[in-house]
Amino acid sequence: MTNNNYFDPCNATTTIFVRRPTKVLFDNVDPNYGVTWVYRGTTIFINGSIVDQIKYDREGVREGPRLQIGGVDYGTRYRFNVMWGSPIQAFYKPWTGQFITDENGTFSIQYDLPSGSQDLGPVTVTVETNFDNNPYLDEKVFYTNSGNETTFMVRTTTEIGLWIDQNKNGISDEQEIGLDGLPLNTFITRKEFIGPDGKQYDWNYARIRGVLKDMSRSSGAIVVGVPNQEISLYWGFGKTWQKTFSLRTDSEGRFEKDIPIGPTHALGPVPVRVTFSSEFFTNYYDSATVVDNDGQPFSVVSFTTMEVNASISVKGKPISVSGTLLDDRGVGIGNRTIKLYRKETWDGNYNTLSSDLGTSIGTATTNSIGKFTFNDHIIEEMRAVGSLWIVAKFDGSQQFPYGLGGVRYLPNDAYMGIIAYPTKMIVTSETVVVLDQVPNILVRNAEARITGKLLEMYRGKQVNRGVGGQTVTAYLKQGEEIFKMGTGRTKKDPNLPEFDGFFEIKTSNVEPELTVGKVEIIVEFVPEIGVEGVPLYQPSTNRSTAEVWSSTRIKEIYFGPKDQDKIPDGRFDIFEHQVDDLVFTFQVLEGTASDLGGEPVSKGVVWLNITMGSYVNSTRGVTDIRGRVHFNFTSKLKDTATGNFFTLQTGQDEANISVEITFIGKQGFTSSSKTRVGDYHRYVPPPPAQPPWLLIISIILIVLILGGIGLFFFYRYIEKKRRLKSLKKIIKKAADQLEAGNPYSYIIFKAYQKLGAHLRRYGFMRRDADTFREFEDAVRSALPIDERSLDAFLDILEEARYSKHVIGEKHKEKAIGCLRQVESSLDNIIMDEDLALRQMELADEEFVETDIIGPKG
């Protein structure tokens, strides 16, 4: 300073602190919107710089506060604070006491943005410096404090979950497990239908279900939906028949749509697209789209029905199974493979069938109209008769996941698989009747017995397995006639299976109507209805041939020796000297001893054996055409072998003697015999005979009485004949006079008077009788002619007596015919009685032709 006259010069010194301004900058700011986009549930970074404002503004250089000035370290004094949101917000997060660590003044705060508490939308992020500028410190920082804030826009990603819920239980069908432990099969069909289990399925709606998921809060099975958002659903996306639906999510982010499926809807995969579109700045949820075009699960299919018929099968023969596979219109589905299974038993529970279909027996292919047949299976020999179950399965036309491009179904070829309701098949067996014992000869009216076994057959060969508990019937066939012989029941014993099927048929009386000759024995098995309502066995028949023979009996026609005892003892008597009464006639007849009739057996050999002690006389004879044989002994009885006469032992007055007649039989006739026992007496000369005066007198009296009776009846006969001839004469004369043209009423009335006089004469009518009814009764008693002629005759007489009308030619002809008819009837009666009288005078004798047997037989 320049001195002046008044002041002395002086100097002053001070320290001036120069501070540079700072500025807080933020990185990653969207230049279009001036915000930073972050996603909830992710790790975010708050990045920026605290720079020298002058250099940044003038030069665009990001230079942070100097960490060292004049050899002094200032880095620990450059503090700043970062705040996420404001303290009044629940998600507020501060970071205090942060330090600048590099020359550029950069900072980076890492933050795991929580998904639970963090709201979506704008969040203010504030950075403020808090440099240490304490005035009491020796050293002061050379930068001023500053602050800045920016906006972070918190968003979240979304995802669309899509499924069908055809069972309407809120669960994705693909997650459901059936009773058999397998995933449930559900479908989208064109019509509602009733399944083989009898349950009704209204699957003719595509029940589409979905959820718009907030992916920041969803994890695994935990799904948090985005509520109240617009969703676009495209059914048949890209198809000419595409349908578009606008939906809105509910409070849980879920949406649903039941789309009706018409009966003409195209079959096959249906592309489905669901879109969520978000306005980026005003909606904090990202857009999402899902497209499903592989047909899983969105395919429209035709349900199928299968009718299966299983006829009765026979073991050893191909079974016969037929059926039809139909679509939902009732049209047959051609060229499809049907799998066939066989179940030995089934409890009737259809729901568990898919886990146990039984044993595979083959496949069949449907024809152009959906029909199939199968006969490529034979029931094995050891299988018991009874029921089994045939199960038919159609797998459907599903291709997924092995189809082209992973498509589940092909267009217009989408048919639901089906397991048909099991069909009961009755297994039967062929049988054979094996006879152990069958008669070669059957004797009429005699016993007969047939035994055998009813066995199973397999492929034409007999199987040693008896068929028990069945009825076997035997018949006898001769010509066109069939006679039932009897029935037998086959044995069935669980404890003795080796006797199963054994039967016995017995009859105590072979059919007597059979004729002698050949007969066919038919042993027939007709199966009974089993517990299944049908026979379990096939019928079988055994045929054999036998001969019918007739039993025979011997009838006595004449047996010479008589019971000569004073007190009859039922035994005949023969004396040593006797020859004249040793005459026998027998007849051999068909039948048994109890029969009363029977045809004679001709040309049969008969032996007559007379036995007394050791003496035997045997004589042979042959029956004639009437079956008779005659024996006539003309000398004393001799022993045929020795020629000795029958002789009583010394001191013996009598001995037993038997007469046995034996028919030895012949072709078609059995033998028979008959024996009578009597007494053989020593000859005792009879005392001199006395005249039988009493007998003679009795015979004379009887002859006289019989003669008187004969004369009486003869007189009665003559009197009756004369009476009938008188009546005939009256009637004949009246008829002749009428034919000659005499007056009708006069002639008939005259005849009436003559008949009345005749009837009074012979006592048929009282002498003072004067009514026509009395006359009618008398005429009916006196004229033994037919009622019709008698009635006509009486009508004529009554008309002639009482009628007042004029009698014409027609009445006259009728009267003549009636009178002639009565006359003819009387002629017949008179002639018949004459013939009867002549017959009574004839004697009818039967001559018996006999064989004369001399002493030498």
C-alpha positions, 0 to 999 in steps of 0.5 A: 500500500502506498504511504500517505501523510496521514496513515502508516502503511500496513498488511492484512492476511486471511484464508478463504475456503473454496468448495466445489458443488457436487451433483448426484447422477443415476444410471439405467434410466429409460430415456423415453420414460425417465424411469428405471424398470425393475422386476419384483422378486429379482436382484436390482442395482441402484447405480449412479455417480456423485460428481463435480458438478462444474466439470460435469456441466461444463465438460460432461466429465464424470469426476467425483470428489477428490479423495486426497487434497494436499496429502490429506485423505478425504475419502472417509468424509464423503458420506452419502445415504440412499433411500428406497421409497419413503419412510411412510411406505411399507417397503421403505429401505434406507442405506446410510453411511455409504462412502465414495470409493473411487475417483469417478464417484460411482456408487452401486447398491444391490438390493434383492427386491422382495416379492412379498412386500414390494408393491408394483409401480413407481418407487422414489429412490433418493440419494443424498450426500452427507459430507463431513463439514464440521467447522470445528475440524481443522480440515474441512472438505472442499465439496458441497453436499447435494442430493437427487432422486429418481423413479424406479418402476417395479413390474412383474412377469406373468405366465398363463396356465391353461388346462381343462376341467371336464369333470367340473371339480376345479382340478386339472384333468391331467392331474387327476388320478383314478381308482386304479392309480392311473391318470384319468382320461377325459375328453372333449366330445361332440355329444354327451354320452353314457359310458360303459360304467353307466355314468353320464358324461356331459363332455360336450363342452370344452371346459377351459380353465386358466390362471394369469400367474404373477411369476414374482410371487408364484413358485412351484405349487404356489400360484398367485394370480393377477386379478381383474385383467383382460384375457383373450381366448381364441378357440380354433386359432387360425382356423376358418371356424375360429372363435374369440372370447374376451375374459377377465380374471377373478380375484385370484387371477383365474379365468374360465370358459365353457365352450359348447361343442356342436355335433358337427364340430371337426374332429381332431386337435384344436389350436388354442391361444390365450393372450394377456396384453399389458400397456407397458407404462400404466400396467405393471404386469408384463404381457403373456401368451400361451399357444397349445396346438398339439391337441393335448388336451385340446382335441375334440373327439368322438366318443365310441360305443362297442357292442360285443356278443359272445356266443356259447363256446364249446371246449376244443372249438374256436370261440365266436365273438362279434361286435360293432364299433360305433362313433358318436353318430352311431356310424361304424368306424372301419379299419380299427384294431380291437383287442380282446381279453379273457377274464376267468372271473369278474366282480362286476366293478367296471371302474377297476377293469382297466387295471386288470383286463385279463389274458390277451387272446388276440385282436380283430379288425373292424370292417368298413362298417365297424363290425368285427368277428373273432374266432382265433381262440380255443378254450383249453381242455382242462378249463371247467364248464361255466362262465368266463368274461370277454373284454374288448378294448379299443385304444382309440386313435390317439397318437400323442406323444408318438404321432407326427410332430407330437400331435395327439390326434389327426384331423378328422381322426379322433376317436375315444378309446373304450373298454366295452362292458365285459360280455359273459361267455358260457363255456360248454363241453361236448359229451359222449355216452359210453356204455359199460353194460348194454343187453344184446337181448331184451325180453318183453315184460322182463327186467333190463339194465344199462350202465355206463358213463357220461364223459366230456369230449375234447376235439373229438376225443373222449376225456376221462372227466365224468359229467355228474348231476345230469339225466340220461334217458334210454329209448327203444326204437322199432320202426317208427315207434319209440318207447321210453325204457327208463332214466338214470342220474349221473353220479357227482361226488366231490369225494369220489371224482373217479365215479363222476358221470356213472349212471345206471338205467333199470327197468323192471318191465321191458315194453310189451308192445315191442315185436320180436326182432331187431330193436335200436337202443338209444341212450340219450343225454339231453343237458339240463339248464345250468345256473347260467340259464343255459345248458353247460354241456352239449347233447350226445347219443349212443346207439346200439342194436339188440334183439327183442325176445318174448317171454313165454308161458305154458297154458294147460289146455287139457290135463288128463290126470285128476284129483281123485281123492274123496277130500280133494288135496289139489294133487292129481292121482295116477295109478299103476295100471292107468293108461286112458287118462294120460292125455295132456294138451298144452299151449305155449303163448307169449307173455308171462305167467301173470298174463291172460292173453298172448300170441301162440308160439308155433314150431317150438320144441316142448319136452314133457318130463314125468318123474316118479322117484328115479324114473323119468319119462321124457317125451318131445313135442313140437307146437302147432300153428296155435302153439299147442302140443298134445301128448297121449300115452297109450301104455303104462309109464316107462323110464325113457333111459332104461325102458322100465315101467314105473314101479313102486317099491315093495311095501310102498303104496304111493309116491310123489310124481311130477309132470313138468312141461318145458318149452326149450325156447327158440329164436326170439322166445325165451324158455319156460316151464310148468310143473304139477305134482301129484300122487302115484298109487299102487293099483287096487282093484275096485269093488263091484259096481252097484247100479246108480238108481238115485242118479238115474231117477234124478236124470229122468226128473231133470229131463222131464222138467227141462222138456216142460220148460222147453214146451212152455217157451216153444208155445210162447214163441209160436204165440208171439209169432202168430201175434206178429203175423196178425199185426203185419196182416192188418198193416199190409192190408191197409197199405194194399187198399191205399195203393188200390185207391180206397178212401184214405180216412176210411182205410186208416180208421178201419186199421185203427179199429182192427189194431185196437181189437187185436191189442185187447185180444192179446192183453196189451190194452184194457177192453174198456180203454178208449183214449188214443194215449192208451192205444199208443202205449199198447202199440209201443208194447206190442210192436218191437220195431224201431222208434222212428217207424213207430212214431210215424205210424202212430202219427198217421193213426192219430191224424186219421182219427182226429184231424178234420182237414182234407187228406191229399195225395201227399198224405196218402203216399206218406201213409203208404210208405210208413205202413210198408216200413212197419211191415218190413220191420215186422218181417225182419223180426219174424225172420230173425226169430226163425233163424235163432230157433234154428241155431239153437238146434245146432250143436257146436263141438270143438275137435282137438287134434292129438298126437298118438304116442305108442308104448315105444314113445 
